[in-house]
Amino acid sequence: SYSYPMANESAPQAESKLSPIEVLRLERTKLTQDELAVRCGIPRSTYQRWIAGKTEAKLSLAQLKALGRELGIERLEDIPDDFSAR
């Protein structure tokens, strides 16, 4: 189980479980979930199901390229295997 501190909280015990893809979005962009989804051609509800672990992320090649571009991912190995929080 991975726990990541919230971006605006400084107390070490103030942690929330975020999906790996959400951590990348928060660390590398100023985009909201909606903005990232739109820029990548992914329906917002689909993106939210992915990060909640309700459905497995299955991206088209165009969506994968856009997601990599938006998150500054240069190598396929840097894309999380699972988008959901654990």
Residue, then its C-alpha position, 0 to 999 in steps of 0.5 A: s500500500y502506497s501513501y503519498p503526502m498531499a501537496n499542500e499539507s506539511a504535517p508528516q502524518a497528513e497523508s492520503k492514498l493517491s494513484p501513481i498517475e495522480v502523483l505524476r499529475l500533481e508533481r509535474t503539471k498544474l492541470t486538473q483531472d478534467e484538463l489532463a483527461v481532455r488534453c489526452g482524449i480520455p473521458r473524465s469519468t474513465y480517468q476517475r475510474w482508472i485512478a479509483g481502481k474501478t477499471e483497468a487503464k486501457l489507452s489507445l496509442a494516441q492517448l498514451k502519447a498524449l499522457g506521456r507528453e502532458l506528464g513529461i514521461e520520456r520512457l515507457e518504463d516510467i509509466p506506472d503499470d497500474f494507475s489505481a491507488r493501492 
